Amino acid sequence: MADVAARLEGVVEELTDIALSALRRGSQGDPHSAEAGEAIEIERRIVRARRSIEKAVAHLAPPDSLRDVGP
């Protein structure tokens, strides 16, 4: 299970990069445009998914390597 947890940690990093990119797109130009709103909504969805995967990593981690992972 530790190998799955490690792969999921890679996914978390990828999602972080994607969320930051969406946030950058959403903050450029007119903040009230449909494009900006869509980018911000995508960023929110990605952040929620990332948090869920972080929880899965915490559940899969071996008991001796548990770290402080938020709720």
N, C-alpha and C positions, 0 to 999 in steps of 0.2 A: 504493500500500500504506500510505502514511502516514495516509491518511484512515481506513482500516480500523483501524490501530493507535490512532488517536485515539478512534474509537468504542468500541473495546475498553477503553480507559482509563476511559471513562465507565461501562462495565459493571463494571469493577473497583471504582469508587467506590460504585456501587449495591449490589454484593455486600457491600462493607464495611459499609454501613448496615444491610443485612438481617442480617448476622452479628452486629452489635452489638445489634440489637433482639432476636434469638434469645437471645443471651447474657444480656441483661437479664431476659428472661422466665424463663430457666433459673435465674437466681440469686434470683428472688423466691419467697417461700413456702417450702414444704418441699423441701429439696434432694434428698430421696430419693423424691419423687413421680415417677410415670410422666411427667407433664407436663414436669417439670424435665429429666428424662433425655432426653426427646424433643427439647426445645429445644436442649440441649447437643449432641446428635447432629446436629441440623440445622446448628448453628453450625459444627461440625467439617467437615461436607460442603461448606458454603459456602466456608469458608476454603480447603479443598483446591481447589475450583473456581477461586477467585480467584487462587490461586498459579499454576494452569495458564494462566489467561488472562494473567497478568503475564508468563509465559514467552513466550507467543505474541506479546505486544506487543514484547518484546525481540527476537524473531526478525524481526518485521515492520518495526522501526524502521530508517530509513535509516542506513547505516554512519557517516555524519558526526555523527549525533545519538545515538549509543549512550551510554547512561548506565550507571552501576553498578547492575545489577539482580541481586539475589541468585539463588542456584541454584534 
